[in-house]
Amino acid sequence: MTFAEATGLFLAGLARLITGAQGHWKGCPPAAQQRIYFANHQSHFDWVLIWAALPGDLRAVTRPIAARDYWTGSRLRTWLTSAVFNAVYVSRTRATPDEDPLEPLVEALAAGNSLVIFPEGTRSSKGEPQAFKAGLFHLAQQFPEVQLVPTWVDNVQRVMPKGEVVPVPILCTVTFGEPMQLREAEDKREFLERARAAVLAQRPIPEPAQ
């Protein structure tokens, strides 16, 4: 086992220890099938928690996306995202008008990897996800055989609030819903609204106060 692999196992265990979270596979089993897990986005800790909730064999083939400008801002962040998490770097701004920001994701899917993506693009400080950007629609068009799994990460914004670097122990959940695909003749707006609704449908129902 390499040092990077050992670090990955340690971080997965640490994430579960801090949050007490395990994957709740409500709509599908944790199968060895190529998937795009698309989720709400509230914290830098989101993709760590989703990654940690996957079984070890799925973690090995599932790559989170990471904003290049932030996650390559230091040697430690670069090493963690590249060597430990095998992240796919994406640029939040186009270097040239012809640059396709989806190209790294397309290459990863073409290579057989699964992905963890956040269709909102930026983190939301509110309870509900913002409108989804078009990237998920275009990936669904290009890779119709890849399952799209709506995922809800609950409570994570309290573990790693915006601007903080030290996680706070808070109980979290990661819920994986029923896979969906792009329907025949479905337009972009309809698909993105349906995908956002599918993510919201995984949100745990609060228990009534006693």
Beta strands, then each sheet from edge to edge (+ up, - down):
strand 1: 23-25
strand 2: 35-39
strand 3: 62-67
strand 4: 88-90
strand 5: 114-117
strand 6: 147-154
strand 7: 173-176
sheet 1: 1+ 7+ 6- 2- 5- 3- 4-
end
